[in-house]
Amino acid sequence: MQIKREAVCGTLQSNDCLVRIVPSEKLELDLKSSVLNEFGAQIKKTVQEVLDEFEVKNAKLFIEDKGALDCTIKARVETALRRANEE
């Protein structure tokens, strides 16, 4: 999937995450989380699974997590990717 424009999905409320995607030369992830020490590796793995599923190679993701579950993170990243691919 080609990232064509900036896109945002989510909120900064408790148990949610805000995902912002912008076009980039390479794949980058900037993760901020209130539970980074405990679940940072799992959050990164979840995000990478979605990126692999959509074959994303050229995006910078900014994720601010407020304790979101994996299913919420997946949904937010997927929605942001779809929005970033729209014309």
C-alpha positions in Angstrom: 0.0 0.0 0.0 1.3 3.5 -0.9 0.8 6.2 1.7 -0.4 9.2 -0.3 -1.2 11.7 2.4 -1.3 12.4 6.1 -4.1 10.7 8.0 -5.2 10.5 11.7 -7.4 8.2 13.6 -8.3 7.8 17.3 -8.3 9.9 20.4 -6.3 10.6 23.5 -8.9 9.3 25.9 -8.2 6.5 28.3 -8.0 3.0 26.7 -7.5 4.5 23.2 -4.7 5.6 21.0 -4.1 8.4 18.5 -2.4 7.3 15.3 -1.0 9.7 12.7 0.5 8.5 9.5 2.6 10.6 7.1 4.4 9.6 3.9 8.1 8.9 4.3 11.0 7.4 2.5 11.2 4.5 4.9 9.1 2.8 7.5 9.4 4.5 10.9 7.5 4.3 14.2 7.4 6.9 16.9 5.6 5.4 19.9 4.6 7.1 23.1 2.7 5.2 25.7 1.6 5.3 29.3 2.4 1.6 29.4 5.5 1.6 27.3 7.7 -0.3 29.8 5.2 -3.0 30.3 3.7 -3.4 26.8 5.9 -1.5 24.3 7.2 -4.6 22.6 3.6 -6.0 22.2 2.3 -2.7 20.8 5.1 -2.6 18.3 4.4 -6.2 17.3 0.7 -5.4 16.8 1.5 -2.3 14.7 4.0 -4.3 12.6 1.4 -7.1 11.9 -1.0 -4.5 10.5 1.8 -2.9 8.4 2.8 -6.3 7.0 -0.8 -7.2 6.2 -1.2 -4.0 4.1 2.4 -4.2 2.7 3.3 -0.7 3.9 7.0 0.2 3.3 7.0 4.0 3.2 5.3 5.6 6.2 6.1 7.3 9.4 3.7 6.5 12.2 3.2 8.6 15.3 1.3 6.7 17.9 0.3 8.1 21.3 -1.2 5.2 23.3 -3.3 5.6 26.4 -3.6 1.9 27.3 -5.5 0.7 24.2 -6.1 -3.0 23.7 -4.5 -4.8 20.8 -7.8 -4.9 18.9 -8.1 -1.1 19.3 -4.6 -0.5 18.1 -5.1 -2.7 15.1 -8.4 -0.9 14.2 -6.8 2.6 14.6 -3.8 1.7 12.5 -5.9 0.1 9.8 -8.3 3.0 9.6 -5.4 5.5 9.4 -3.8 3.5 6.7 -7.0 3.4 4.6 -7.5 7.1 5.0 -3.8 7.8 4.0 -4.4 5.8 0.8 -7.5 7.8 -0.3 -7.2 10.3 -3.1 
